[in-house]
Amino acid sequence: MNRLDFSFALALLLAALASACSTPEPAAPSYHPIATTKELMQAMDPIADEFWDVVGTVVTKDGSFEKAPATDEEWAAVRNHAVILAETGSILLFPSRSGGSAEWIKQANALIDTSQRSIKAIDAKDKDALFNVGAEVYEACTNCHRRFMPAIIDAK
């Protein structure tokens, strides 16, 4: 075997080994939304309301008082709501929901980001931080609804 034949055979062997050792790219996940976006928003509404209602000042005819989680169970419940809000942002990023819209993706990411920050406030049991970031979660929801809710409401 001459040098050229040996080099060619070695190159073929190395190419075959490289091909055999490489792992195939994993298939892209397929998403199977169950609800329409309209149904998702309707399902989220009571969860979001409970999230926002947990901290604040309540004013009645008899005076006012501060409202905040007091027990570990109450903090855990509001944390669950914040997790669901954050994950809803992720669900809104499904390609079948976002349609690749840069604005839709921006709004969904704002919900994820603010919800994650609320989880940090909850984990720290910081009612003031939760109140403040709760307002930011509300703003993220409101901005998205202002932009996209008419189309969602009109969807069949």
N, CA, C and O atoms as a GROMACS GRO file, in nm:
protein
  624
    1MET      N    1   0.085  -0.116   0.000
    1MET     CA    2   0.000   0.000   0.000
    1MET      C    3   0.090   0.123   0.000
    1MET      O    4   0.178   0.137   0.085
    2ASN      N    5   0.066   0.210  -0.096
    2ASN     CA    6   0.150   0.330  -0.100
    2ASN      C    7   0.096   0.434  -0.003
    2ASN      O    8  -0.011   0.418   0.057
    3ARG      N    9   0.171   0.538   0.009
    3ARG     CA   10   0.139   0.642   0.107
    3ARG      C   11   0.004   0.708   0.079
    3ARG      O   12  -0.070   0.737   0.174
    4LEU      N   13  -0.029   0.732  -0.045
    4LEU     CA   14  -0.154   0.796  -0.082
    4LEU      C   15  -0.272   0.704  -0.048
    4LEU      O   16  -0.374   0.750   0.003
    5ASP      N   17  -0.257   0.574  -0.078
    5ASP     CA   18  -0.363   0.479  -0.045
    5ASP      C   19  -0.382   0.471   0.106
    5ASP      O   20  -0.495   0.465   0.155
    6PHE      N   21  -0.270   0.470   0.180
    6PHE     CA   22  -0.279   0.462   0.326
    6PHE      C   23  -0.349   0.586   0.383
    6PHE      O   24  -0.434   0.574   0.471
    7SER      N   25  -0.315   0.704   0.333
    7SER     CA   26  -0.376   0.829   0.380
    7SER      C   27  -0.525   0.830   0.350
    7SER      O   28  -0.605   0.873   0.432
    8PHE      N   29  -0.561   0.782   0.229
    8PHE     CA   30  -0.701   0.778   0.192
    8PHE      C   31  -0.777   0.680   0.281
    8PHE      O   32  -0.888   0.711   0.326
    9ALA      N   33  -0.720   0.564   0.307
    9ALA     CA   34  -0.784   0.463   0.391
    9ALA      C   35  -0.798   0.516   0.534
    9ALA      O   36  -0.901   0.494   0.598
   10LEU      N   37  -0.698   0.585   0.584
   10LEU     CA   38  -0.703   0.642   0.718
   10LEU      C   39  -0.811   0.750   0.727
   10LEU      O   40  -0.884   0.757   0.826
   11ALA      N   41  -0.821   0.832   0.624
   11ALA     CA   42  -0.923   0.937   0.622
   11ALA      C   43  -1.063   0.875   0.622
   11ALA      O   44  -1.152   0.923   0.692
   12LEU      N   45  -1.082   0.769   0.546
   12LEU     CA   46  -1.212   0.700   0.544
   12LEU      C   47  -1.243   0.639   0.680
   12LEU      O   48  -1.357   0.648   0.726
   13LEU      N   49  -1.146   0.579   0.743
   13LEU     CA   50  -1.164   0.519   0.874
   13LEU      C   51  -1.201   0.625   0.977
   13LEU      O   52  -1.292   0.605   1.058
   14LEU      N   53  -1.132   0.738   0.976
   14LEU     CA   54  -1.162   0.846   1.071
   14LEU      C   55  -1.300   0.904   1.046
   14LEU      O   56  -1.372   0.936   1.142
   15ALA      N   57  -1.339   0.918   0.921
   15ALA     CA   58  -1.473   0.969   0.890
   15ALA      C   59  -1.579   0.871   0.938
   15ALA      O   60  -1.682   0.914   0.991
   16ALA      N   61  -1.557   0.744   0.920
   16ALA     CA   62  -1.654   0.643   0.965
   16ALA      C   63  -1.664   0.644   1.117
   16ALA      O   64  -1.774   0.635   1.172
   17LEU      N   65  -1.550   0.654   1.186
   17LEU     CA   66  -1.553   0.660   1.332
   17LEU      C   67  -1.624   0.785   1.382
   17LEU      O   68  -1.702   0.779   1.477
   18ALA      N   69  -1.598   0.897   1.319
   18ALA     CA   70  -1.662   1.021   1.360
   18ALA      C   71  -1.813   1.011   1.341
   18ALA      O   72  -1.890   1.056   1.425
   19SER      N   73  -1.854   0.952   1.230
   19SER     CA   74  -1.997   0.936   1.204
   19SER      C   75  -2.061   0.842   1.305
   19SER      O   76  -2.172   0.867   1.352
   20ALA      N   77  -1.993   0.734   1.339
   20ALA     CA   78  -2.048   0.637   1.434
   20ALA      C   79  -2.053   0.693   1.575
   20ALA      O   80  -2.140   0.654   1.654
   21CYS      N   81  -1.962   0.784   1.609
   21CYS     CA   82  -1.955   0.836   1.745
   21CYS      C   83  -2.045   0.957   1.767
   21CYS      O   84  -2.074   0.992   1.882
   22SER      N   85  -2.089   1.020   1.661
   22SER     CA   86  -2.172   1.139   1.681
   22SER      C   87  -2.313   1.098   1.719
   22SER      O   88  -2.366   0.996   1.674
   23THR      N   89  -2.371   1.181   1.805
   23THR     CA   90  -2.509   1.153   1.847
   23THR      C   91  -2.603   1.236   1.762
   23THR      O   92  -2.574   1.352   1.732
   24PRO      N   93  -2.714   1.179   1.724
   24PRO     CA   94  -2.808   1.257   1.644
   24PRO      C   95  -2.872   1.368   1.727
   24PRO      O   96  -2.886   1.356   1.848
   25GLU      N   97  -2.910   1.474   1.659
   25GLU     CA   98  -2.978   1.584   1.727
   25GLU      C   99  -3.113   1.533   1.778
   25GLU      O  100  -3.184   1.462   1.706
   26PRO      N  101  -3.149   1.570   1.900
   26PRO     CA  102  -3.280   1.528   1.950
   26PRO      C  103  -3.391   1.596   1.869
   26PRO      O  104  -3.375   1.709   1.822
   27ALA      N  105  -3.500   1.528   1.855
   27ALA     CA  106  -3.613   1.584   1.783
   27ALA      C  107  -3.670   1.701   1.862
   27ALA      O  108  -3.671   1.700   1.985
   28ALA      N  109  -3.717   1.801   1.790
   28ALA     CA  110  -3.781   1.915   1.856
   28ALA      C  111  -3.907   1.864   1.927
   28ALA      O  112  -3.979   1.780   1.874
   29PRO      N  113  -3.932   1.916   2.047
   29PRO     CA  114  -4.052   1.869   2.118
   29PRO      C  115  -4.177   1.912   2.043
   29PRO      O  116  -4.181   2.017   1.978
   30SER      N  117  -4.277   1.830   2.052
   30SER     CA  118  -4.405   1.870   1.994
   30SER      C  119  -4.494   1.918   2.108
   30SER      O  120  -4.498   1.857   2.216
   31TYR      N  121  -4.564   2.026   2.084
   31TYR     CA  122  -4.649   2.084   2.185
   31TYR      C  123  -4.793   2.050   2.152
   31TYR      O  124  -4.834   2.054   2.036
   32HIS      N  125  -4.868   2.018   2.253
   32HIS     CA  126  -5.008   1.980   2.234
   32HIS      C  127  -5.098   2.065   2.322
   32HIS      O  128  -5.148   2.016   2.423
   33PRO      N  129  -5.119   2.192   2.286
   33PRO     CA  130  -5.208   2.274   2.367
   33PRO      C  131  -5.347   2.209   2.376
   33PRO      O  132  -5.401   2.161   2.277
   34ILE      N  133  -5.401   2.210   2.494
   34ILE     CA  134  -5.532   2.153   2.518
   34ILE      C  135  -5.640   2.260   2.504
   34ILE      O  136  -5.742   2.239   2.439
   35ALA      N  137  -5.616   2.375   2.564
   35ALA     CA  138  -5.712   2.484   2.564
   35ALA      C  139  -5.676   2.586   2.458
   35ALA      O  140  -5.561   2.596   2.415
   36THR      N  141  -5.776   2.661   2.417
   36THR     CA  142  -5.748   2.779   2.334
   36THR      C  143  -5.683   2.884   2.423
   36THR      O  144  -5.687   2.872   2.546
   37THR      N  145  -5.626   2.985   2.364
   37THR     CA  146  -5.568   3.093   2.444
   37THR      C  147  -5.677   3.161   2.525
   37THR      O  148  -5.654   3.201   2.640
   38LYS      N  149  -5.793   3.175   2.467
   38LYS     CA  150  -5.907   3.235   2.538
   38LYS      C  151  -5.941   3.151   2.662
   38LYS      O  152  -5.961   3.206   2.770
   39GLU      N  153  -5.948   3.019   2.647
   39GLU     CA  154  -5.977   2.932   2.761
   39GLU      C  155  -5.866   2.936   2.865
   39GLU      O  156  -5.893   2.932   2.985
   40LEU      N  157  -5.742   2.946   2.820
   40LEU     CA  158  -5.628   2.956   2.912
   40LEU      C  159  -5.640   3.083   2.996
   40LEU      O  160  -5.620   3.080   3.117
   41MET      N  161  -5.673   3.194   2.932
   41MET     CA  162  -5.688   3.320   3.006
   41MET      C  163  -5.804   3.311   3.105
   41MET      O  164  -5.793   3.360   3.218
   42GLN      N  165  -5.914   3.249   3.065
   42GLN     CA  166  -6.028   3.234   3.156
   42GLN      C  167  -5.990   3.147   3.277
   42GLN      O  168  -6.033   3.175   3.389
   43ALA      N  169  -5.912   3.043   3.254
   43ALA     CA  170  -5.869   2.955   3.364
   43ALA      C  171  -5.770   3.026   3.456
   43ALA      O  172  -5.767   2.999   3.576
   44MET      N  173  -5.691   3.117   3.402
   44MET     CA  174  -5.591   3.189   3.481
   44MET      C  175  -5.650   3.301   3.564
   44MET      O  176  -5.594   3.338   3.666
   45ASP      N  177  -5.762   3.354   3.521
   45ASP     CA  178  -5.818   3.473   3.586
   45ASP      C  179  -5.835   3.457   3.737
   45ASP      O  180  -5.791   3.545   3.811
   46PRO      N  181  -5.898   3.349   3.787
   46PRO     CA  182  -5.912   3.338   3.934
   46PRO      C  183  -5.778   3.320   4.005
   46PRO      O  184  -5.761   3.366   4.118
   47ILE      N  185  -5.684   3.254   3.941
   47ILE     CA  186  -5.552   3.235   4.002
   47ILE      C  187  -5.480   3.368   4.013
   47ILE      O  188  -5.420   3.399   4.116
   48ALA      N  189  -5.486   3.448   3.906
   48ALA     CA  190  -5.423   3.580   3.909
   48ALA      C  191  -5.489   3.669   4.015
   48ALA      O  192  -5.420   3.741   4.087
   49ASP      N  193  -5.622   3.664   4.023
   49ASP     CA  194  -5.692   3.745   4.123
   49ASP      C  195  -5.649   3.706   4.265
   49ASP      O  196  -5.626   3.793   4.349
   50GLU      N  197  -5.639   3.577   4.291
   50GLU     CA  198  -5.595   3.532   4.424
   50GLU      C  199  -5.452   3.577   4.451
   50GLU      O  200  -5.418   3.613   4.564
   51PHE      N  201  -5.367   3.574   4.349
   51PHE     CA  202  -5.228   3.621   4.364
   51PHE      C  203  -5.226   3.768   4.405
   51PHE      O  204  -5.155   3.805   4.498
   52TRP      N  205  -5.305   3.851   4.336
   52TRP     CA  206  -5.303   3.995   4.366
   52TRP      C  207  -5.374   4.029   4.495
   52TRP      O  208  -5.342   4.130   4.558
   53ASP      N  209  -5.468   3.948   4.537
   53ASP     CA  210  -5.546   3.979   4.657
   53ASP      C  211  -5.475   3.944   4.788
   53ASP      O  212  -5.528   3.973   4.895
   54VAL      N  213  -5.359   3.883   4.782
   54VAL     CA  214  -5.296   3.832   4.904
   54VAL      C  215  -5.225   3.940   4.986
   54VAL      O  216  -5.210   3.925   5.107
   55VAL      N  217  -5.181   4.048   4.921
   55VAL     CA  218  -5.108   4.153   4.992
   55VAL      C  219  -5.172   4.287   4.959
   55VAL      O  220  -5.206   4.314   4.844
   56GLY      N  221  -5.187   4.371   5.060
   56GLY     CA  222  -5.238   4.505   5.035
   56GLY      C  223  -5.302   4.565   5.158
   56GLY      O  224  -5.295   4.510   5.268
   57THR      N  225  -5.363   4.678   5.137
   57THR     CA  226  -5.435   4.748   5.243
   57THR      C  227  -5.583   4.736   5.212
   57THR      O  228  -5.628   4.768   5.102
   58VAL      N  229  -5.658   4.690   5.311
   58VAL     CA  230  -5.802   4.676   5.298
   58VAL      C  231  -5.866   4.791   5.375
   58VAL      O  232  -5.838   4.812   5.493
   59VAL      N  233  -5.953   4.864   5.306
   59VAL     CA  234  -6.022   4.978   5.368
   59VAL      C  235  -6.170   4.944   5.378
   59VAL      O  236  -6.234   4.910   5.278
   60THR      N  237  -6.223   4.954   5.498
   60THR     CA  238  -6.365   4.931   5.522
   60THR      C  239  -6.424   5.054   5.591
   60THR      O  240  -6.351   5.148   5.622
   61LYS      N  241  -6.552   5.053   5.615
   61LYS     CA  242  -6.616   5.165   5.685
   61LYS      C  243  -6.566   5.175   5.829
   61LYS      O  244  -6.576   5.281   5.891
   62ASP      N  245  -6.513   5.063   5.882
   62ASP     CA  246  -6.464   5.061   6.019
   62ASP      C  247  -6.314   5.094   6.030
   62ASP      O  248  -6.260   5.098   6.140
   63GLY      N  249  -6.248   5.116   5.917
   63GLY     CA  250  -6.106   5.145   5.922
   63GLY      C  251  -6.031   5.066   5.816
   63GLY      O  252  -6.091   5.013   5.722
   64SER      N  253  -5.900   5.058   5.833
   64SER     CA  254  -5.820   4.986   5.735
   64SER      C  255  -5.725   4.891   5.808
   64SER      O  256  -5.693   4.909   5.926
   65PHE      N  257  -5.680   4.790   5.733
   65PHE     CA  258  -5.583   4.696   5.788
   65PHE      C  259  -5.497   4.641   5.674
   65PHE      O  260  -5.538   4.639   5.558
   66GLU      N  261  -5.378   4.597   5.712
   66GLU     CA  262  -5.284   4.539   5.615
   66GLU      C  263  -5.313   4.390   5.600
   66GLU      O  264  -5.341   4.320   5.697
   67LYS      N  265  -5.304   4.345   5.477
   67LYS     CA  266  -5.328   4.204   5.447
   67LYS      C  267  -5.201   4.145   5.386
   67LYS      O  268  -5.145   4.201   5.292
   68ALA      N  269  -5.156   4.032   5.442
   68ALA     CA  270  -5.037   3.963   5.390
   68ALA      C  271  -5.039   3.819   5.440
   68ALA      O  272  -5.102   3.790   5.542
   69PRO      N  273  -4.970   3.730   5.370
   69PRO     CA  274  -4.962   3.592   5.420
   69PRO      C  275  -4.898   3.592   5.559
   69PRO      O  276  -4.802   3.664   5.585
   70ALA      N  277  -4.954   3.509   5.648
   70ALA     CA  278  -4.903   3.504   5.785
   70ALA      C  279  -4.843   3.370   5.820
   70ALA      O  280  -4.758   3.360   5.909
   71THR      N  281  -4.886   3.265   5.752
   71THR     CA  282  -4.838   3.131   5.785
   71THR      C  283  -4.760   3.073   5.668
   71THR      O  284  -4.767   3.123   5.556
   72ASP      N  285  -4.685   2.968   5.697
   72ASP     CA  286  -4.612   2.899   5.590
   72ASP      C  287  -4.708   2.849   5.482
   72ASP      O  288  -4.675   2.852   5.363
   73GLU      N  289  -4.825   2.804   5.523
   73GLU     CA  290  -4.924   2.753   5.428
   73GLU      C  291  -4.974   2.864   5.336
   73GLU      O  292  -4.993   2.843   5.216
   74GLU      N  293  -4.996   2.983   5.392
   74GLU     CA  294  -5.041   3.096   5.311
   74GLU      C  295  -4.933   3.140   5.212
   74GLU      O  296  -4.963   3.172   5.097
   75TRP      N  297  -4.807   3.142   5.257
   75TRP     CA  298  -4.696   3.175   5.167
   75TRP      C  299  -4.684   3.070   5.057
   75TRP      O  300  -4.659   3.104   4.942
   76ALA      N  301  -4.703   2.943   5.092
   76ALA     CA  302  -4.694   2.835   4.993
   76ALA      C  303  -4.806   2.849   4.889
   76ALA      O  304  -4.785   2.826   4.770
   77ALA      N  305  -4.925   2.887   4.934
   77ALA     CA  306  -5.037   2.902   4.841
   77ALA      C  307  -5.011   3.015   4.741
   77ALA      O  308  -5.035   2.998   4.621
   78VAL      N  309  -4.962   3.129   4.789
   78VAL     CA  310  -4.934   3.239   4.697
   78VAL      C  311  -4.817   3.205   4.606
   78VAL      O  312  -4.813   3.248   4.490
   79ARG      N  313  -4.721   3.128   4.657
   79ARG     CA  314  -4.610   3.084   4.572
   79ARG      C  315  -4.661   2.996   4.459
   79ARG      O  316  -4.616   3.008   4.345
   80ASN      N  317  -4.756   2.907   4.489
   80ASN     CA  318  -4.814   2.822   4.385
   80ASN      C  319  -4.880   2.907   4.276
   80ASN      O  320  -4.868   2.877   4.158
   81HIS      N  321  -4.949   3.012   4.317
   81HIS     CA  322  -5.012   3.101   4.218
   81HIS      C  323  -4.906   3.169   4.131
   81HIS      O  324  -4.923   3.180   4.010
   82ALA      N  325  -4.798   3.213   4.193
   82ALA     CA  326  -4.690   3.279   4.117
   82ALA      C  327  -4.624   3.182   4.020
   82ALA      O  328  -4.591   3.219   3.907
   83VAL      N  329  -4.605   3.057   4.063
   83VAL     CA  330  -4.547   2.956   3.974
   83VAL      C  331  -4.640   2.933   3.854
   83VAL      O  332  -4.593   2.924   3.740
   84ILE      N  333  -4.769   2.924   3.879
   84ILE     CA  334  -4.864   2.904   3.769
   84ILE      C  335  -4.863   3.024   3.675
   84ILE      O  336  -4.872   3.006   3.553
   85LEU      N  337  -4.853   3.144   3.728
   85LEU     CA  338  -4.843   3.262   3.642
   85LEU      C  339  -4.718   3.256   3.554
   85LEU      O  340  -4.725   3.283   3.434
   86ALA      N  341  -4.604   3.220   3.614
   86ALA     CA  342  -4.480   3.210   3.537
   86ALA      C  343  -4.491   3.102   3.429
   86ALA      O  344  -4.451   3.124   3.314
   87GLU      N  345  -4.545   2.989   3.465
   87GLU     CA  346  -4.558   2.880   3.367
   87GLU      C  347  -4.659   2.914   3.258
   87GLU      O  348  -4.647   2.866   3.146
   88THR      N  349  -4.758   2.995   3.290
   88THR     CA  350  -4.851   3.040   3.187
   88THR      C  351  -4.778   3.122   3.082
   88THR      O  352  -4.806   3.112   2.962
   89GLY      N  353  -4.683   3.204   3.128
   89GLY     CA  354  -4.600   3.277   3.032
   89GLY      C  355  -4.526   3.182   2.940
   89GLY      O  356  -4.516   3.208   2.820
   90SER      N  357  -4.476   3.072   2.995
   90SER     CA  358  -4.407   2.972   2.912
   90SER      C  359  -4.503   2.908   2.814
   90SER      O  360  -4.469   2.886   2.697
   91ILE      N  361  -4.624   2.877   2.859
   91ILE     CA  362  -4.725   2.816   2.770
   91ILE      C  363  -4.760   2.914   2.657
   91ILE      O  364  -4.785   2.872   2.544
   92LEU      N  365  -4.762   3.042   2.688
   92LEU     CA  366  -4.792   3.141   2.585
   92LEU      C  367  -4.683   3.150   2.479
   92LEU      O  368  -4.706   3.205   2.371
   93LEU      N  369  -4.565   3.095   2.508
   93LEU     CA  370  -4.456   3.095   2.411
   93LEU      C  371  -4.463   2.978   2.313
   93LEU      O  372  -4.385   2.974   2.218
   94PHE      N  373  -4.556   2.885   2.334
   94PHE     CA  374  -4.570   2.776   2.237
   94PHE      C  375  -4.584   2.838   2.098
   94PHE      O  376  -4.656   2.936   2.081
   95PRO      N  377  -4.516   2.782   1.998
   95PRO     CA  378  -4.525   2.839   1.863
   95PRO      C  379  -4.669   2.853   1.812
   95PRO      O  380  -4.700   2.948   1.740
   96SER      N  381  -4.756   2.760   1.847
   96SER     CA  382  -4.894   2.768   1.800
   96SER      C  383  -4.969   2.885   1.864
   96SER      O  384  -5.070   2.929   1.811
   97ARG      N  385  -4.920   2.935   1.975
   97ARG     CA  386  -4.983   3.052   2.038
   97ARG      C  387  -4.916   3.181   1.995
   97ARG      O  388  -4.983   3.280   1.965
   98SER      N  389  -4.783   3.182   1.993
   98SER     CA  390  -4.710   3.306   1.964
   98SER      C  391  -4.712   3.340   1.816
   98SER      O  392  -4.708   3.458   1.779
   99GLY      N  393  -4.718   3.238   1.732
   99GLY     CA  394  -4.713   3.264   1.588
   99GLY      C  395  -4.585   3.334   1.546
   99GLY      O  396  -4.577   3.387   1.435
  100GLY      N  397  -4.485   3.334   1.633
  100GLY     CA  398  -4.359   3.401   1.602
  100GLY      C  399  -4.363   3.551   1.621
  100GLY      O  400  -4.267   3.620   1.587
  101SER      N  401  -4.473   3.604   1.675
  101SER     CA  402  -4.485   3.748   1.695
  101SER      C  403  -4.385   3.797   1.800
  101SER      O  404  -4.387   3.751   1.914
  102ALA      N  405  -4.299   3.887   1.760
  102ALA     CA  406  -4.198   3.941   1.853
  102ALA      C  407  -4.264   4.010   1.972
  102ALA      O  408  -4.216   3.998   2.085
  103GLU      N  409  -4.373   4.081   1.948
  103GLU     CA  410  -4.442   4.151   2.057
  103GLU      C  411  -4.506   4.051   2.153
  103GLU      O  412  -4.499   4.069   2.274
  104TRP      N  413  -4.568   3.946   2.100
  104TRP     CA  414  -4.630   3.842   2.183
  104TRP      C  415  -4.522   3.778   2.272
  104TRP      O  416  -4.542   3.760   2.392
  105ILE      N  417  -4.410   3.745   2.212
  105ILE     CA  418  -4.299   3.681   2.285
  105ILE      C  419  -4.246   3.775   2.393
  105ILE      O  420  -4.218   3.731   2.504
  106LYS      N  421  -4.234   3.903   2.361
  106LYS     CA  422  -4.188   4.002   2.459
  106LYS      C  423  -4.283   4.008   2.578
  106LYS      O  424  -4.240   4.010   2.693
  107GLN      N  425  -4.413   4.011   2.550
  107GLN     CA  426  -4.513   4.020   2.657
  107GLN      C  427  -4.513   3.893   2.743
  107GLN      O  428  -4.522   3.901   2.866
  108ALA      N  429  -4.504   3.776   2.680
  108ALA     CA  430  -4.501   3.650   2.755
  108ALA      C  431  -4.376   3.644   2.844
  108ALA      O  432  -4.383   3.599   2.958
  109ASN      N  433  -4.264   3.690   2.791
  109ASN     CA  434  -4.141   3.691   2.871
  109ASN      C  435  -4.150   3.789   2.987
  109ASN      O  436  -4.091   3.766   3.092
  110ALA      N  437  -4.223   3.899   2.970
  110ALA     CA  438  -4.242   3.993   3.081
  110ALA      C  439  -4.321   3.926   3.193
  110ALA      O  440  -4.292   3.947   3.310
  111LEU      N  441  -4.421   3.846   3.157
  111LEU     CA  442  -4.497   3.773   3.259
  111LEU      C  443  -4.408   3.673   3.332
  111LEU      O  444  -4.414   3.660   3.454
  112ILE      N  445  -4.325   3.603   3.257
  112ILE     CA  446  -4.234   3.506   3.318
  112ILE      C  447  -4.138   3.576   3.413
  112ILE      O  448  -4.120   3.533   3.527
  113ASP      N  449  -4.076   3.684   3.366
  113ASP     CA  450  -3.976   3.756   3.446
  113ASP      C  451  -4.036   3.812   3.575
  113ASP      O  452  -3.980   3.793   3.683
  114THR      N  453  -4.148   3.881   3.564
  114THR     CA  454  -4.206   3.941   3.683
  114THR      C  455  -4.258   3.834   3.780
  114THR      O  456  -4.248   3.849   3.901
  115SER      N  457  -4.311   3.726   3.725
  115SER     CA  458  -4.358   3.617   3.812
  115SER      C  459  -4.242   3.552   3.885
  115SER      O  460  -4.254   3.517   4.003
  116GLN      N  461  -4.130   3.534   3.816
  116GLN     CA  462  -4.012   3.477   3.882
  116GLN      C  463  -3.963   3.568   3.994
  116GLN      O  464  -3.921   3.520   4.100
  117ARG      N  465  -3.968   3.699   3.971
  117ARG     CA  466  -3.926   3.791   4.077
  117ARG      C  467  -4.023   3.788   4.193
  117ARG      O  468  -3.983   3.806   4.308
  118SER      N  469  -4.151   3.764   4.165
  118SER     CA  470  -4.246   3.753   4.275
  118SER      C  471  -4.218   3.626   4.357
  118SER      O  472  -4.234   3.626   4.479
  119ILE      N  473  -4.175   3.519   4.292
  119ILE     CA  474  -4.140   3.396   4.363
  119ILE      C  475  -4.024   3.423   4.458
  119ILE      O  476  -4.022   3.373   4.571
  120LYS      N  477  -3.927   3.502   4.414
  120LYS     CA  478  -3.814   3.537   4.503
  120LYS      C  479  -3.862   3.617   4.624
  120LYS      O  480  -3.816   3.594   4.735
  121ALA      N  481  -3.954   3.709   4.602
  121ALA     CA  482  -4.009   3.787   4.714
  121ALA      C  483  -4.086   3.697   4.810
  121ALA      O  484  -4.078   3.712   4.932
  122ILE      N  485  -4.159   3.603   4.754
  122ILE     CA  486  -4.235   3.508   4.836
  122ILE      C  487  -4.140   3.420   4.917
  122ILE      O  488  -4.160   3.399   5.036
  123ASP      N  489  -4.037   3.370   4.851
  123ASP     CA  490  -3.940   3.284   4.921
  123ASP      C  491  -3.873   3.359   5.036
  123ASP      O  492  -3.837   3.299   5.137
  124ALA      N  493  -3.857   3.490   5.019
  124ALA     CA  494  -3.798   3.573   5.125
  124ALA      C  495  -3.903   3.617   5.226
  124ALA      O  496  -3.872   3.682   5.326
  125LYS      N  497  -4.030   3.582   5.199
  125LYS     CA  498  -4.143   3.623   5.283
  125LYS      C  499  -4.143   3.775   5.304
  125LYS      O  500  -4.165   3.826   5.414
  126ASP      N  501  -4.116   3.845   5.193
  126ASP     CA  502  -4.107   3.991   5.194
  126ASP      C  503  -4.236   4.047   5.134
  126ASP      O  504  -4.250   4.059   5.012
  127LYS      N  505  -4.330   4.082   5.221
  127LYS     CA  506  -4.461   4.127   5.175
  127LYS      C  507  -4.453   4.257   5.096
  127LYS      O  508  -4.530   4.277   5.002
  128ASP      N  509  -4.361   4.346   5.133
  128ASP     CA  510  -4.348   4.473   5.061
  128ASP      C  511  -4.296   4.449   4.919
  128ASP      O  512  -4.347   4.506   4.823
  129ALA      N  513  -4.194   4.364   4.907
  129ALA     CA  514  -4.142   4.332   4.774
  129ALA      C  515  -4.248   4.260   4.691
  129ALA      O  516  -4.261   4.285   4.571
  130LEU      N  517  -4.324   4.172   4.754
  130LEU     CA  518  -4.430   4.101   4.683
  130LEU      C  519  -4.536   4.200   4.633
  130LEU      O  520  -4.585   4.188   4.521
  131PHE      N  521  -4.571   4.297   4.717
  131PHE     CA  522  -4.668   4.398   4.676
  131PHE      C  523  -4.617   4.474   4.553
  131PHE      O  524  -4.690   4.495   4.457
  132ASN      N  525  -4.490   4.516   4.559
  132ASN     CA  526  -4.433   4.594   4.449
  132ASN      C  527  -4.421   4.513   4.320
  132ASN      O  528  -4.458   4.561   4.213
  133VAL      N  529  -4.369   4.392   4.330
  133VAL     CA  530  -4.354   4.312   4.208
  133VAL      C  531  -4.490   4.261   4.161
  133VAL      O  532  -4.510   4.236   4.042
  134GLY      N  533  -4.584   4.247   4.254
  134GLY     CA  534  -4.720   4.212   4.213
  134GLY      C  535  -4.779   4.317   4.120
  134GLY      O  536  -4.851   4.284   4.026
  135ALA      N  537  -4.748   4.443   4.147
  135ALA     CA  538  -4.792   4.551   4.058
  135ALA      C  539  -4.727   4.536   3.920
  135ALA      O  540  -4.790   4.566   3.819
  136GLU      N  541  -4.602   4.491   3.917
  136GLU     CA  542  -4.534   4.471   3.790
  136GLU      C  543  -4.593   4.352   3.713
  136GLU      O  544  -4.602   4.355   3.590
  137VAL      N  545  -4.633   4.248   3.785
  137VAL     CA  546  -4.700   4.134   3.721
  137VAL      C  547  -4.831   4.183   3.661
  137VAL      O  548  -4.865   4.149   3.547
  138TYR      N  549  -4.905   4.263   3.737
  138TYR     CA  550  -5.031   4.319   3.689
  138TYR      C  551  -5.008   4.402   3.562
  138TYR      O  552  -5.084   4.392   3.466
  139GLU      N  553  -4.904   4.482   3.564
  139GLU     CA  554  -4.872   4.565   3.448
  139GLU      C  555  -4.836   4.478   3.327
  139GLU      O  556  -4.875   4.509   3.215
  140ALA      N  557  -4.760   4.370   3.349
  140ALA     CA  558  -4.726   4.280   3.239
  140ALA      C  559  -4.853   4.219   3.179
  140ALA      O  560  -4.866   4.211   3.057
  141CYS      N  561  -4.944   4.178   3.263
  141CYS     CA  562  -5.071   4.120   3.215
  141CYS      C  563  -5.152   4.225   3.139
  141CYS      O  564  -5.202   4.200   3.030
  142THR      N  565  -5.164   4.344   3.200
  142THR     CA  566  -5.243   4.451   3.140
  142THR      C  567  -5.187   4.493   3.004
  142THR      O  568  -5.263   4.515   2.910
  143ASN      N  569  -5.056   4.506   2.994
  143ASN     CA  570  -4.995   4.545   2.867
  143ASN      C  571  -5.025   4.443   2.758
  143ASN      O  572  -5.057   4.480   2.644
  144CYS      N  573  -5.016   4.316   2.793
  144CYS     CA  574  -5.044   4.211   2.695
  144CYS      C  575  -5.192   4.211   2.658
  144CYS      O  576  -5.227   4.201   2.540
  145HIS      N  577  -5.279   4.222   2.758
  145HIS     CA  578  -5.423   4.222   2.730
  145HIS      C  579  -5.461   4.342   2.643
  145HIS      O  580  -5.542   4.330   2.551
  146ARG      N  581  -5.402   4.456   2.672
  146ARG     CA  582  -5.432   4.577   2.594
  146ARG      C  583  -5.399   4.553   2.446
  146ARG      O  584  -5.472   4.596   2.357
  147ARG      N  585  -5.288   4.485   2.423
  147ARG     CA  586  -5.241   4.461   2.286
  147ARG      C  587  -5.314   4.346   2.218
  147ARG      O  588  -5.348   4.355   2.100
  148PHE      N  589  -5.339   4.236   2.291
  148PHE     CA  590  -5.386   4.114   2.226
  148PHE      C  591  -5.526   4.067   2.267
  148PHE      O  592  -5.583   3.983   2.198
  149MET      N  593  -5.582   4.117   2.375
  149MET     CA  594  -5.709   4.064   2.423
  149MET      C  595  -5.824   4.078   2.323
  149MET      O  596  -5.905   3.986   2.312
  150PRO      N  597  -5.836   4.188   2.250
  150PRO     CA  598  -5.947   4.193   2.154
  150PRO      C  599  -5.947   4.073   2.059
  150PRO      O  600  -6.053   4.016   2.031
  151ALA      N  601  -5.832   4.034   2.009
  151ALA     CA  602  -5.824   3.920   1.918
  151ALA      C  603  -5.856   3.790   1.989
  151ALA      O  604  -5.918   3.701   1.931
  152ILE      N  605  -5.815   3.778   2.115
  152ILE     CA  606  -5.843   3.656   2.192
  152ILE      C  607  -5.992   3.646   2.220
  152ILE      O  608  -6.050   3.539   2.207
  153ILE      N  609  -6.054   3.757   2.259
  153ILE     CA  610  -6.198   3.757   2.289
  153ILE      C  611  -6.278   3.722   2.165
  153ILE      O  612  -6.377   3.649   2.173
  154ASP      N  613  -6.236   3.773   2.050
  154ASP     CA  614  -6.310   3.749   1.926
  154ASP      C  615  -6.286   3.610   1.868
  154ASP      O  616  -6.357   3.568   1.777
  155ALA      N  617  -6.185   3.538   1.921
  155ALA     CA  618  -6.154   3.405   1.867
  155ALA      C  619  -6.269   3.309   1.897
  155ALA      O  620  -6.333   3.318   2.001
  156LYS      N  621  -6.292   3.222   1.805
  156LYS     CA  622  -6.400   3.122   1.824
  156LYS      C  623  -6.345   2.999   1.891
  156LYS      O  624  -6.418   2.903   1.915
   0.00000   0.00000   0.00000
